[in-house]
C-alpha cells in the first residue's frame, strides 16, 4: 500500500536538497555583475538577476521594475517591442533560427550617458526540446566591467513562494497527494532554475570560479578552462594558488580581508597557465553568502588582458620614442583642430609660449583677434597635403612651419604643426651673403684703387717738379700773387687728398683675418667720413661732429667698426634725401662721442643723429632683423643694420635706435673702453 506520509517526507528531503543547490547556484550567479534575464516567448521576463533590476534606465513614472514586465521595458525603458522600433530583437532572432545569437545594442542610461552592450541570447528548452524562451545576458563592452550579483532575488522569491504554498497547504489540511503534486511541481521549478543557472554560469563570456572558506576551488566554468588550460576535474578541491603566481594572502588577494572593500573590481594581477605561460588578468571578486547572510565562500571572475597590456606598452614606447625624437630635434609641435583650437603642444612650445592648450592658435602665436587671412592649417586639411611657410611669431623670432594633415581617433581631420626656430640660421645666412658681397666689393674697390693710385701719384710728382721750377719763373696774376705757384699748390693738395681716400679704400677692402686693435674712435669716424664725405657734401648734407680728443681708446677690428659707421651714415643720407630732396639748413647729421657708465664699466657712446624722415614706431622692433628694410624695393637689402648690430655685439657692445617719425633718428653705438 502506498504510504503517502513517507512519500511526503521523501519529497521534502529532495526539496530541501534542491533548495540548497539552487541557493548555492543563485549565489554563484549573483557574483556575476552582468545583467542576466530569462524571457518567455511572450516577451515577459520570467527570471532576472539583481544587476538587470538595477540597470540604470528610465522605466515609466515609478522607475522601478514590475514582476512579469516586458523585456523591452526592463532593459531599455521602452514602451514598445524592439523590432517595432527598428532595433534588433534577440528573442525574435532566436525564435527564427533556434540558435544562440549575439546582437549589439546602444543604450542611453538614466544619467544621459550612452553605453554600448553586447547582448548574448541563448534558447531555453524543456525536456522535450520545446522552446520556453531565451536566456539573455548583457555585457558592457564599453568598460568591460562585470555587473554585480545574479539571480539572487529570483531564488529568494521562489523559496518564499514554496514556503507560502507549504503553509497554505498545511493550514487548509489538503490531501497529501495534492501536497505531493505541489511539491513535485516546486521541485520541477527548482530543477529548471538550477539548469538555467548552470547554463548561465557556463555561457557568461568571463572566466569564473568559486572557492570555499579555505580557498579551495568549488566550481570552475568553461571560460576559466580556456584561459588557464586547467579542466574542472584538475582544479576542483584544490587551492586557487594552483594557477596563481603567489599563494593567496590578505596582501595580494584580500577577498576575505575586512580591510578590503567589496566587491573587488578591476584588480590587475598575474596568473600562471597550465603550460607555464604568465598571463596578465583583470580580476573581480566578491563574497558568497547563504540565505541567512553568512559568508560561505567567494566568487571571482577574471579576463585575460595580456595582449591589451602589450599593445598599451608598445603605444607608450612609440610615444616616448616620438617625444624623444622631437626633443632631440628641438622642434616645437602642436595639434590644431578645424576650429583653430590647440589640442596639444610639446615641451618646446610650452617653454616659449606657456601652456596654451584650449586656446586659439592665432591669439597665441600672432596676437590676433581673428584667423589669419591665409591659413595654412585649413589649406593643409582641405587639400590633404603638407603646407610649408616661414613666419615671424609673437616672440619676434622666425619659425619655419610645416602643416601635416591627419585623421585623429575621433574621426576629425586635424593638422600637426612643426615649428623650427630659424632666426639664428637666417642671421648667419645674411652675414654670409653680406660677407660675400663685401668681398666682391672689396676686390672691385682694390682694383679700382690701384688703377687710380698710380696716375694720381704721377700727377702729384709732376706738379711738385713744376712747383720747384716755378720759383725761377716770375709770372704774376691779378693781385700780385704768383698764379702758377697757387695752381700747382692746389693740384698737389687735391692729389694728396685723393691719394688719402684711395689708401683708406684699400685699407677697407683688404681681405685678411686681423686681430682686434687698440684704436681711437675719433680716427675710425674720420676715416669713415673721408670715404663718404664727398657724397654727403654733394647732396648738401651738413655734418657736425663733437668728439673730445681725450676719449679712452677702444679695442676693435677697425675695418669692421668702419663698416658699421659707413652703414649708419649711408642710412642717414638716405633719410635726409627723402625729407629734403634739395639743399636745406635742416639737412644735417650730428655725430657726438662721450664716456658713460653702465653696470660698473666705462662705455664710449657714439650717437649719430639725422633729421630725416624718422622711423614708424611699429617698425622699430624689426629694423635689426635680417632682410627687413623700410626702403623702397630695390634700394635696400635689409642686411646693413642686422650685420652692424652683430658686429657691435662681437665687440661686447650694443647698437640701439631711437626715432620720432618725421623728426629724427638717433643710432647709438656703445663700446667698452679699453682697459689694460
C-alpha positions in Angstrom: 0.0 0.0 0.0 1.4 3.4 -1.0 2.4 5.4 2.1 1.7 9.0 1.4 3.4 10.2 4.6 6.7 8.5 3.6 6.4 9.9 0.1 5.8 13.3 1.6 9.0 13.1 3.7 11.0 12.0 0.7 9.7 14.8 -1.3 10.5 17.3 1.5 14.1 15.9 1.7 14.5 16.2 -2.1 13.0 19.7 -2.0 15.4 20.8 0.8 18.4 19.4 -1.1 17.3 21.1 -4.3 16.7 24.4 -2.5 20.2 24.3 -1.0 21.6 23.5 -4.5 19.6 26.4 -6.0 20.6 28.7 -3.3 24.3 27.9 -4.0 23.9 28.3 -7.7 22.0 31.6 -7.2 24.8 32.9 -5.1 27.3 31.9 -7.7 25.3 33.7 -10.5 24.7 36.7 -8.3 28.5 37.0 -8.2 28.4 38.0 -11.9 27.9 41.7 -12.5 26.4 41.5 -16.0 22.6 41.8 -16.3 21.0 38.3 -16.9 17.3 37.7 -17.8 15.2 34.7 -18.6 12.5 35.8 -21.1 9.4 33.9 -22.1 8.2 33.7 -25.7 5.6 36.3 -24.7 8.4 38.8 -24.2 7.8 38.8 -20.4 10.6 38.5 -18.0 10.4 35.2 -16.1 13.7 35.4 -14.2 16.0 38.3 -13.7 19.2 39.0 -11.7 19.9 42.0 -9.4 22.2 43.6 -12.0 19.3 43.7 -14.5 16.9 45.0 -11.9 19.4 47.8 -11.1 20.0 48.5 -14.8 20.1 52.4 -14.9 17.4 53.1 -17.5 14.1 55.0 -17.0 11.1 52.6 -16.6 8.0 54.6 -16.6 6.9 57.0 -13.9 7.9 54.9 -10.9 11.3 54.0 -12.4 11.0 50.5 -10.7 10.8 47.0 -12.1 7.5 45.2 -12.0 7.3 41.4 -11.9 6.4 39.8 -15.2 7.2 43.0 -17.1 8.1 43.0 -20.8 11.8 42.7 -21.5 12.0 45.9 -23.6 10.6 47.9 -20.7 13.0 46.3 -18.2 16.2 46.7 -20.2 15.6 49.8 -22.3 12.7 51.6 -20.6 10.8 51.4 -23.9 7.0 51.2 -24.3 7.2 49.1 -27.5 9.0 45.9 -28.6 12.5 46.5 -30.0 11.6 45.2 -33.5 8.7 47.7 -33.7 11.2 50.5 -33.1 13.6 49.3 -35.8 16.1 47.7 -33.3 17.4 44.1 -33.3 15.4 41.8 -31.0 17.4 38.8 -29.7 14.2 36.9 -28.8 12.8 37.2 -32.4 16.2 36.0 -33.9 16.3 33.0 -31.5 12.7 32.1 -32.4 13.6 32.3 -36.1 16.9 30.4 -36.0 16.6 28.3 -32.9 20.2 29.1 -32.2 22.1 31.3 -29.8 22.7 34.8 -31.2 24.6 37.9 -30.2 23.5 41.4 -31.1 24.8 44.8 -30.2 22.7 47.5 -28.5 23.5 51.1 -27.7 21.6 52.1 -24.5 21.2 55.6 -23.0 21.2 55.3 -19.2 19.1 57.5 -17.0 22.2 59.6 -16.4 22.2 60.6 -20.0 25.3 58.5 -20.7 25.3 56.4 -23.9 26.9 52.9 -23.4 27.3 50.0 -25.8 26.4 46.5 -24.8 26.8 43.0 -26.4 23.6 41.1 -25.9 24.0 37.3 -25.8 20.8 35.3 -26.2 20.6 31.5 -25.9 17.5 29.4 -26.4 15.9 27.8 -23.3 14.4 24.3 -23.9 12.4 22.0 -21.8 13.0 18.2 -21.6 11.1 17.8 -24.9 13.3 20.3 -26.6 10.4 22.8 -26.8 11.4 26.4 -26.7 10.4 28.0 -23.4 12.1 31.3 -24.1 15.6 32.7 -24.0 18.4 33.5 -21.6 19.7 36.9 -22.3 23.0 38.4 -21.0 24.1 41.9 -21.4 27.9 42.5 -21.4 29.1 46.1 -21.1 31.7 46.3 -23.8 32.3 50.0 -23.1 34.2 49.4 -19.9 34.4 45.6 -19.7 33.2 45.5 -16.2 31.0 42.7 -14.9 27.8 43.6 -13.2 27.1 42.5 -9.5 25.1 39.5 -8.2 22.9 37.3 -10.5 19.6 35.7 -9.8 19.7 36.1 -6.0 16.4 37.8 -5.7 14.6 35.4 -8.0 15.8 32.4 -5.9 14.7 34.0 -2.7 11.3 34.8 -4.2 10.9 31.2 -5.4 11.8 29.9 -2.0 9.3 32.3 -0.4 6.6 31.1 -2.7 7.3 27.5 -2.0 7.2 28.2 1.8 3.9 30.1 1.4 2.4 27.3 -0.6 3.5 24.8 2.1 2.0 26.9 4.9 -1.2 27.3 2.9 -1.5 23.5 2.2 -0.9 22.8 5.9 -3.5 25.2 7.1 -6.0 24.1 4.6 -5.3 20.5 5.5 -5.4 19.5 1.9 -4.9 16.0 0.7 -1.3 14.6 1.0 -1.5 13.6 -2.7 -2.2 17.2 -3.7 0.7 18.3 -1.5 3.0 15.8 -3.1 1.9 17.1 -6.5 2.6 20.6 -5.5 6.0 19.6 -4.1 6.7 17.8 -7.4 5.8 21.0 -9.2 8.1 23.0 -7.0 10.9 20.5 -7.4 10.5 20.7 -11.2 10.7 24.5 -10.9 13.8 24.2 -8.8 15.4 21.8 -11.3 14.6 24.1 -14.2 16.0 27.1 -12.2 19.2 25.1 -11.4 19.6 24.1 -15.0 19.1 27.7 -16.1 21.6 28.9 -13.5 24.2 26.3 -14.7 23.6 27.3 -18.3 24.1 31.0 -17.4 27.2 30.1 -15.4 28.8 28.4 -18.4 27.8 30.8 -21.2 28.9 34.0 -19.5 31.9 35.3 -21.5 34.2 35.7 -18.4 36.3 33.2 -16.5 34.5 32.5 -13.2 35.3 30.2 -10.3 34.2 29.9 -6.7 36.1 28.9 -3.5 35.2 27.9 -0.1 36.4 29.5 3.1 39.7 27.5 2.9 40.2 29.0 -0.7 39.7 25.6 -2.3 38.0 25.7 -5.7 34.4 24.6 -5.7 33.3 25.5 -9.2 35.1 26.3 -12.5 33.4 27.4 -15.7 34.4 26.8 -19.4 36.0 30.2 -19.9 38.3 29.6 -17.0 39.3 26.3 -18.6 40.1 28.1 -21.9 42.1 30.9 -20.2 44.2 28.8 -17.8 44.3 25.4 -19.6 43.2 23.6 -16.4 40.0 21.5 -16.7 37.4 21.4 -13.9 38.5 17.9 -12.8 42.1 19.2 -12.4 41.3 22.1 -10.1 38.2 21.1 -8.0 39.1 20.8 -4.4 42.5 22.3 -4.9 43.6 25.8 -3.6 43.3 28.6 -6.0 47.1 29.1 -5.8 47.3 26.2 -8.3 47.2 28.8 -11.1 48.0 32.0 -9.1 51.6 33.3 -9.2 51.7 33.6 -5.4 49.8 31.9 -2.5 46.6 33.7 -1.6 47.1 36.1 1.3 45.3 39.2 2.6 48.0 41.3 0.9 47.7 40.1 -2.6 44.1 38.8 -2.6 42.0 40.4 0.1 38.7 38.8 -0.7 38.4 37.6 2.9 40.0 40.7 4.4 37.8 43.1 6.4 40.1 45.9 5.4 39.4 45.4 1.7 36.2 46.9 0.2 34.0 44.5 -1.7 33.3 43.9 -4.4 36.9 44.0 -5.7 36.9 45.4 -9.2 39.5 45.5 -12.0 42.5 44.5 -9.9 45.4 43.8 -12.2 47.4 40.6 -11.3 49.3 37.7 -12.9 48.4 34.1 -13.3 50.3 31.0 -14.5 48.6 28.8 -17.1 49.0 25.0 -17.2 51.6 25.2 -19.9 53.7 27.6 -17.9 52.8 30.9 -19.5 52.5 34.1 -17.4 49.3 36.0 -18.3 48.1 39.3 -17.0 44.4 39.4 -16.0 41.9 41.9 -14.7 40.1 40.4 -11.7 36.8 41.0 -9.9 35.8 39.3 -6.7 33.1 39.2 -4.1 31.8 37.2 -1.1 29.2 34.4 -1.4 26.6 34.2 1.4 23.8 31.8 2.3 20.2 32.8 2.9 21.0 33.8 6.5 23.7 36.2 5.3 26.6 34.0 6.5 29.8 34.0 4.3 30.2 30.6 2.7 32.9 31.3 0.1 33.8 33.7 -2.6 33.3 34.1 -6.3 36.0 35.5 -8.7 36.0 36.4 -12.3 38.9 37.4 -14.5 39.6 38.5 -18.0 42.9 38.0 -19.9 44.3 41.4 -20.8 47.9 40.3 -21.7 47.6 41.4 -25.3 45.9 44.6 -24.4 48.7 45.4 -21.9 51.3 44.6 -24.6 49.6 46.9 -27.0 49.5 49.7 -24.4 53.2 49.1 -23.7 54.1 49.4 -27.4 52.0 52.5 -27.7 53.8 54.1 -24.8 57.1 53.1 -26.2 56.3 54.6 -29.6 55.0 57.7 -27.9 58.2 58.0 -25.9 60.3 57.5 -29.0 58.4 60.2 -30.9 58.8 62.6 -28.0 62.5 61.8 -27.8 63.0 62.4 -31.5 61.2 65.8 -31.2 63.2 66.8 -28.2 66.4 65.9 -30.0 65.4 67.9 -33.0 64.4 70.8 -30.6 61.3 71.4 -32.8 58.1 72.8 -31.4 55.0 70.7 -32.2 51.3 71.3 -31.6 48.0 69.9 -32.9 45.2 72.1 -34.2 41.6 71.1 -34.9 39.4 72.6 -37.5 38.2 75.4 -35.1 41.8 76.7 -34.6 41.9 75.3 -31.1 45.3 74.0 -29.8 44.7 70.4 -28.6 48.3 69.5 -27.8 51.7 71.2 -27.6 55.0 69.7 -26.7 57.5 71.0 -24.1 59.5 73.1 -26.6 56.4 75.3 -27.3 55.4 75.3 -23.6 58.8 76.8 -22.7 58.4 79.5 -25.4 54.7 80.5 -25.1 53.5 78.8 -21.9 50.7 76.3 -21.6 48.2 77.3 -24.3 46.1 74.1 -24.7 42.5 75.0 -25.4 43.2 78.5 -26.8 43.1 79.8 -30.4 46.3 79.5 -32.4 46.0 83.0 -33.9 45.6 84.5 -30.5 48.7 82.7 -29.1 51.2 82.9 -31.9 50.1 86.0 -33.8 48.3 88.1 -31.2 45.3 88.5 -33.5 41.6 88.7 -32.7 40.6 86.7 -35.8 42.1 84.0 -38.0 44.9 84.8 -40.4 43.9 85.9 -44.0 45.9 83.0 -45.4 45.5 80.0 -43.1 48.0 77.2 -43.9 46.2 74.8 -41.4 42.9 75.0 -43.3 44.8 74.7 -46.6 46.5 71.5 -45.4 43.2 70.0 -44.2 41.2 71.0 -47.3 43.8 69.9 -49.9 45.1 67.0 -47.8 48.7 67.8 -48.5 51.6 69.2 -46.5 51.9 73.0 -46.3 55.1 74.9 -45.5 55.8 78.5 -44.7 58.1 80.8 -42.7 56.7 83.4 -40.4 57.5 85.7 -37.5 55.7 84.8 -34.3 54.6 86.9 -31.4 58.1 86.4 -29.8 59.7 88.3 -32.8 61.6 85.2 -34.0 61.5 83.5 -37.3 59.9 80.0 -37.5 59.9 77.5 -40.3 56.5 75.8 -40.2 55.2 72.5 -41.6 51.5 71.7 -41.6 50.7 68.0 -41.8 47.0 66.9 -42.1 45.9 63.6 -40.4 42.7 61.9 -39.2 42.5 61.6 -35.4 40.9 58.8 -33.4 37.7 60.8 -33.1 37.4 60.8 -36.9 38.1 64.5 -37.4 40.8 65.8 -39.8 43.3 67.9 -37.9 46.7 69.4 -38.5 50.1 68.5 -36.9 52.3 71.6 -37.0 56.1 71.5 -36.6 57.9 74.7 -35.8 61.7 75.2 -36.2 63.4 78.4 -35.0 65.5 79.6 -37.9 66.2 83.1 -36.6 69.9 82.4 -36.0 70.2 80.5 -39.2 68.7 83.5 -41.1 71.2 85.8 -39.4 74.1 83.5 -40.3 72.9 83.3 -43.9 72.5 87.0 -44.0 76.0 87.5 -42.7 77.4 85.0 -45.1 75.7 86.8 -48.0 76.9 90.2 -46.8 80.4 88.9 -46.4 80.3 87.6 -49.9 79.0 91.0 -51.1 81.7 92.8 -49.2 84.4 90.5 -50.6 83.2 91.3 -54.1 83.0 95.0 -53.4 86.5 94.8 -51.7 88.0 93.1 -54.8 86.5 95.7 -57.1 87.5 98.6 -54.8 91.0 97.3 -54.5 91.3 97.0 -58.3 89.9 100.5 -58.9 92.1 102.0 -56.1 95.2 100.6 -57.6 94.3 101.9 -61.0 93.7 105.4 -59.5 96.7 105.3 -57.2 99.4 105.1 -59.9 98.3 108.0 -62.1 97.5 110.2 -59.1 101.0 109.7 -57.7 102.3 110.7 -61.1 100.2 113.8 -61.1 101.5 114.8 -57.7 105.1 114.2 -58.6 104.8 116.2 -61.9 103.1 119.0 -60.1 105.9 119.1 -57.5 108.5 119.3 -60.2 106.7 122.2 -61.8 106.4 123.9 -58.5 110.1 123.5 -57.8 110.8 125.1 -61.2 108.3 127.9 -60.8 110.5 129.6 -58.2 112.6 130.8 -61.1 109.6 132.0 -63.2 108.2 135.4 -62.5 104.6 135.3 -63.8 102.1 137.3 -61.7 98.4 137.3 -61.9 95.8 139.7 -60.6 96.5 141.0 -57.1 100.2 140.4 -57.4 100.1 136.7 -56.5 102.2 134.1 -58.5 99.3 132.4 -60.4 101.3 129.3 -61.4 102.5 128.6 -57.9 99.0 128.8 -56.5 97.6 126.4 -59.1 100.4 123.9 -58.5 99.9 124.0 -54.8 96.2 123.3 -55.3 96.9 120.4 -57.7 99.3 118.8 -55.1 96.8 119.3 -52.3 93.9 117.8 -54.1 96.0 115.0 -55.4 97.1 114.1 -51.9 93.5 114.2 -50.7 92.6 111.7 -53.5 95.6 109.5 -52.5 94.4 109.6 -48.9 90.9 108.5 -49.9 92.4 105.7 -52.1 94.6 104.5 -49.2 91.5 104.3 -46.9 89.6 102.5 -49.6 92.5 100.0 -50.0 92.6 99.5 -46.2 88.8 99.0 -46.0 88.9 96.5 -48.9 91.9 94.5 -47.6 90.9 90.8 -47.3 92.7 89.4 -44.2 91.9 88.0 -40.8 93.0 90.6 -38.3 93.3 90.6 -34.5 91.5 93.4 -32.7 93.5 96.6 -32.3 93.5 99.3 -29.7 92.5 102.4 -31.6 90.9 105.8 -31.0 87.3 106.0 -32.1 87.9 109.5 -33.5 90.2 108.0 -36.1 87.6 105.4 -37.1 84.9 108.1 -37.5 87.2 110.4 -39.5 88.2 107.6 -41.8 84.6 106.6 -42.4 83.6 110.2 -43.1 86.5 110.5 -45.6 85.0 107.7 -47.7 81.5 109.1 -47.8 82.1 112.8 -47.2 82.1 113.7 -50.9 78.6 112.1 -51.3 77.3 113.9 -48.3 78.6 117.3 -49.5 77.2 116.6 -53.0 73.7 116.1 -51.5 74.0 119.2 -49.3 74.2 117.3 -46.0 75.7 119.4 -43.2 78.0 117.4 -40.8 78.5 118.4 -37.2 80.9 116.5 -35.0 81.6 116.7 -31.3 84.4 114.2 -30.5 86.6 115.1 -27.5 90.3 114.4 -28.0 90.8 112.8 -24.6 88.4 109.9 -25.1 89.7 106.5 -23.9 90.7 104.0 -26.6 88.7 101.1 -27.7 89.7 97.6 -28.8 88.0 96.6 -32.1 88.6 95.4 -35.6 89.0 98.9 -37.3 87.7 97.8 -40.7 84.5 96.2 -39.1 83.7 99.2 -37.0 84.3 101.4 -40.0 81.8 99.3 -41.9 79.3 99.9 -39.1 79.7 103.7 -39.3 79.6 103.7 -43.1 76.3 101.9 -42.9 74.8 104.3 -40.4 76.0 107.3 -42.4 74.5 105.8 -45.6 71.1 105.3 -43.9 71.2 108.8 -42.5 72.0 110.2 -46.0 69.0 108.2 -47.5 66.6 109.5 -44.8 67.7 113.1 -45.3 67.3 113.0 -49.1 63.8 111.6 -48.6 62.8 114.5 -46.4 64.9 117.2 -48.2 65.3 116.5 -51.9 67.4 119.7 -52.3 69.7 121.7 -50.0 68.2 122.9 -46.7 69.6 124.2 -43.4 67.9 121.3 -41.6 69.5 118.7 -43.7 72.2 117.7 -41.2 73.9 114.9 -39.4 75.3 115.2 -35.9 78.0 112.9 -34.5 78.9 113.1 -30.8 81.0 110.9 -28.5 81.2 110.8 -24.7 82.0 108.4 -21.8 79.1 106.8 -19.9 78.9 104.4 -17.0 76.9 101.2 -17.3 77.0 98.2 -15.0 80.2 99.3 -13.4 82.2 99.8 -16.6 83.1 102.7 -18.9 81.5 102.8 -22.3 82.3 105.1 -25.3 78.9 106.2 -26.5 78.7 107.4 -30.1 75.4 109.0 -31.1 74.7 109.6 -34.8 71.5 111.7 -35.3 70.0 112.6 -38.6 67.0 114.9 -39.0 65.4 113.0 -41.8 62.1 111.1 -42.2 62.4 109.1 -38.9 61.0 105.5 -38.4 57.4 104.5 -37.7 57.0 103.1 -34.1 55.6 99.7 -35.3 58.8 99.2 -37.4 61.3 99.9 -34.7 61.3 96.3 -33.3 62.1 94.9 -36.7 64.8 97.1 -38.1 67.6 94.8 -36.9 66.1 91.7 -38.4 67.8 90.2 -41.4 66.3 91.2 -44.8 63.9 93.7 -43.2 64.1 97.1 -45.0 62.0 100.2 -44.8 63.4 101.5 -48.0 61.7 101.2 -51.4 62.1 98.0 -53.3 65.5 97.8 -54.9 67.0 100.5 -52.7 68.0 98.3 -49.7 69.0 94.7 -49.0 67.8 94.6 -45.4 71.2 93.4 -44.2 73.1 96.5 -43.2 71.6 97.1 -39.7 71.4 93.4 -39.0 75.1 92.9 -39.7 76.1 96.1 -38.0 74.3 95.0 -34.8 76.1 91.7 -35.0 79.5 93.4 -35.4 78.9 95.7 -32.4 77.7 92.8 -30.3 81.0 91.0 -31.2 82.9 94.0 -29.7 80.9 93.4 -26.5 78.9 96.5 -27.3 75.3 97.4 -28.2 73.6 99.1 -31.1 70.3 100.9 -30.2 67.8 103.1 -32.1 65.6 106.0 -31.0 63.4 107.7 -33.5 60.4 110.0 -34.0 58.5 109.7 -37.2 59.0 112.8 -39.4 61.5 114.4 -37.0 64.8 112.5 -36.4 66.5 109.2 -35.9 69.4 108.6 -33.4 71.6 105.5 -33.7 73.6 104.8 -30.5 76.8 102.7 -30.5 78.0 101.8 -27.1 81.5 100.2 -27.0 83.5 99.2 -23.9 86.5 101.5 -23.1 89.8 99.6 -23.4 91.5 98.8 -20.0 94.9 97.3 -19.9 
